[in-house]
Amino acid sequence: MQIAIIGGGAAGFFSAIHVKENFPDAFLVIYEKSDKTLSKVKVSGGGRCNLTNGCTDINDFSEAYPRGARQLRKAFGHFDNKDTMRWFEDRGVPLVIQDDNCVFPASQNSQSIIDCFMNEAKRLNIKIELNAGIIGVEPIGNQIELEFEKGSKVFDKVIVATGGSPKRAGLAWLENMGHEIEEPVPSLFTFNMPSENIKTLMGIVVENPSISIQGTKLKSDGPLLITHWGMSGPAVLKLSAYGARILSDLNYEFKIQVNWVNIRQTESVLDDLYAVVLRNSNKLLLNFRPYSLPERLWHYLLERGGLSKELTWGQLGKKSLNKLVNILTNDVYTVSGKTTFKEEFVTCGGVSLSSIDFKTMQSKVCPNLYFAGEVMDIDGITGGYNFQAAWTTAFIAGKLL
Ligand SMILES: Cc1cc2nc3c(=O)[nH]c(=O)nc-3n(C[C@H](O)[C@H](O)[C@H](O)COP(=O)(O)OP(=O)(O)OC[C@H]3O[C@@H](n4cnc5c(N)ncnc54)[C@H](O)[C@@H]3O)c2cc1C
């Protein structure tokens, strides 16, 4: 059997290794268009490679995928994060699970993952061809012809693992074959707020506010980081991933509502503030912060609400308290533009899952053609979820069912 893998990234290597383990006698070659394999693995996780997430609840795990959650949930039954951890540790790569559940090689160096893949590729006699970009795929009977800049070759089975394509044109060769394409747009970005003064608070992390996008149902919560260009942190990144398509349609111009205390009922916040007034009536607003808000943020919010820091809590009337409730629970900012998060760009969109049989990862329009990794319309939030999707889909594709 002659098998080709298109793309020498995470999904390409992982599927190649499994193909060779399942079919040791097959001839297998990875075609990589650039002059390097595994370049995203190398730079991933700030050079440390956050290769999966240690989350043990399948519902929480699946929820980390704005696109592909339903299909992946079933696929994790074949190969999940525990399997990933076992797989690498069995091959001599010890791992560590951080407190935030992100999983890294104990070496804290992505090279350990690359070395592991290269050793496996050598052991299994996997051929790797660099500077070999595929420009077209043509079914010929039950076989598949791959076209290169110069010439073509015929294979019995082909796995497409070309990664995310930021432009639809990059997927034209797959679209021309009849695959449905979901328009690619960026996911995982931070919000720019050029006209907002909150940027002066850069560096502040707020533990657990909730944020929502005006005029949409998009909402998230979690830590929020104020940066010198706007807002970032898990709450913002999650919102950017779940809202990737809607925010692209809005051309990244929208308003966000921040609920700094993450309490929806304004009456309970008012009750909390009345309790503060009762217990701290002689204290200056400046000196007593409700909800343990960061000091600089609290002073900023008081100013924003037009409340003097020199007032005592006891001096606040009903009107002032209502103003405070409003600023704490419904603080509106204008977002204009986005910034890529640590260059960790991930694509929302790609080959539609409606064109793929997820039990086998085989194309529904071209028999013997399989898919793995980010080329599909699958993406996750930060935390190792994108690599886990690559490992899981590559494991299934590698069975060549
Ligand atoms: C800076 C950065 C940091 C990241 N950090 C993390 C992290 O820590 N954890 C995490 O889970 N995710 C992370 N991600 C996301 C993760 O890297 C990707 O989701 C993952 O690499 C997808 O794997 P893939 O094999 O599908 O695609 P890729 O890794 O992109 O590999 C695709 C390969 O195919 C090649 N190729 C493309 N077209 C062709 C063609 N026509 N012919 C031949 N070869 C072709 C490409 O050159 C590339 O080498 C990060 C992404 C970036 C950019």
The ligand as a MOL file (V3000), in Angstrom:
LIG
                    3D

  0  0  0     0  0            999 V3000
M  V30 BEGIN CTAB
M  V30 COUNTS 53 58 0 0 0
M  V30 BEGIN ATOM
M  V30 1 C 2.5890 30.4950 17.8670 0
M  V30 2 C 1.5950 29.4000 18.1070 0
M  V30 3 C 1.5650 28.7830 19.3470 0
M  V30 4 C 0.6560 27.7540 19.5790 0
M  V30 5 N 0.6760 27.1410 20.8030 0
M  V30 6 C -0.1890 26.1260 21.0340 0
M  V30 7 C -0.1340 25.3960 22.2620 0
M  V30 8 O 0.7400 25.6180 23.1160 0
M  V30 9 N -1.0690 24.4060 22.4580 0
M  V30 10 C -2.0060 24.0820 21.5140 0
M  V30 11 O -2.8100 23.1750 21.7360 0
M  V30 12 N -2.0510 24.7230 20.3250 0
M  V30 13 C -1.1600 25.7240 20.0650 0
M  V30 14 N -1.2080 26.3560 18.8510 0
M  V30 15 C -2.1030 25.8390 17.8170 0
M  V30 16 C -1.4690 24.5580 17.2040 0
M  V30 17 O -0.1130 24.8400 16.8930 0
M  V30 18 C -2.2040 24.0940 15.9510 0
M  V30 19 O -3.5660 23.9070 16.2570 0
M  V30 20 C -1.6120 22.7770 15.4580 0
M  V30 21 O -0.2540 22.9770 15.0890 0
M  V30 22 C -2.3730 22.2260 14.2650 0
M  V30 23 O -1.6710 21.1030 13.7790 0
M  V30 24 P -1.7770 20.7190 12.2310 0
M  V30 25 O -0.8250 19.5940 12.0380 0
M  V30 26 O -3.1930 20.5380 11.8570 0
M  V30 27 O -1.2610 21.9930 11.4470 0
M  V30 28 P 0.2120 22.6260 11.3870 0
M  V30 29 O 0.9360 22.3700 12.6540 0
M  V30 30 O -0.0020 24.0240 10.9450 0
M  V30 31 O 0.9450 21.8110 10.2450 0
M  V30 32 C 0.5470 21.8480 8.8920 0
M  V30 33 C 1.7850 21.6110 8.0330 0
M  V30 34 O 1.3420 21.4040 6.6940 0
M  V30 35 C 2.2170 22.1020 5.8100 0
M  V30 36 N 1.4720 22.3480 4.5720 0
M  V30 37 C 0.4580 23.2170 4.3930 0
M  V30 38 N -0.0130 23.1480 3.1220 0
M  V30 39 C 0.7140 22.1980 2.4980 0
M  V30 40 C 0.7100 21.6610 1.1650 0
M  V30 41 N -0.1460 22.1090 0.2480 0
M  V30 42 N 1.6190 20.7060 0.8580 0
M  V30 43 C 2.5050 20.2460 1.7900 0
M  V30 44 N 2.5680 20.7120 3.0510 0
M  V30 45 C 1.6770 21.6730 3.4170 0
M  V30 46 C 2.5760 23.3570 6.6000 0
M  V30 47 O 3.7610 23.9370 6.0890 0
M  V30 48 C 2.7320 22.7820 8.0010 0
M  V30 49 O 4.0470 22.3360 8.2600 0
M  V30 50 C -0.2840 27.3640 18.5860 0
M  V30 51 C -0.2660 28.0110 17.3410 0
M  V30 52 C 0.6610 29.0000 17.0820 0
M  V30 53 C 0.6860 29.6530 15.7340 0
M  V30 END ATOM
M  V30 BEGIN BOND
M  V30 1 1 1 2
M  V30 2 1 2 3
M  V30 3 2 2 52
M  V30 4 2 3 4
M  V30 5 1 4 5
M  V30 6 1 4 50
M  V30 7 2 5 6
M  V30 8 1 6 7
M  V30 9 1 6 13
M  V30 10 2 7 8
M  V30 11 1 7 9
M  V30 12 1 9 10
M  V30 13 2 10 11
M  V30 14 1 10 12
M  V30 15 2 12 13
M  V30 16 1 13 14
M  V30 17 1 14 15
M  V30 18 1 14 50
M  V30 19 1 15 16
M  V30 20 1 16 17
M  V30 21 1 16 18
M  V30 22 1 18 19
M  V30 23 1 18 20
M  V30 24 1 20 21
M  V30 25 1 20 22
M  V30 26 1 22 23
M  V30 27 1 23 24
M  V30 28 2 24 25
M  V30 29 1 24 26
M  V30 30 1 24 27
M  V30 31 1 27 28
M  V30 32 2 28 29
M  V30 33 1 28 30
M  V30 34 1 28 31
M  V30 35 1 31 32
M  V30 36 1 32 33
M  V30 37 1 33 34
M  V30 38 1 33 48
M  V30 39 1 34 35
M  V30 40 1 35 36
M  V30 41 1 35 46
M  V30 42 1 36 37
M  V30 43 1 36 45
M  V30 44 2 37 38
M  V30 45 1 38 39
M  V30 46 1 39 40
M  V30 47 2 39 45
M  V30 48 1 40 41
M  V30 49 2 40 42
M  V30 50 1 42 43
M  V30 51 2 43 44
M  V30 52 1 44 45
M  V30 53 1 46 47
M  V30 54 1 46 48
M  V30 55 1 48 49
M  V30 56 2 50 51
M  V30 57 1 51 52
M  V30 58 1 52 53
M  V30 END BOND
M  V30 END CTAB
M  END
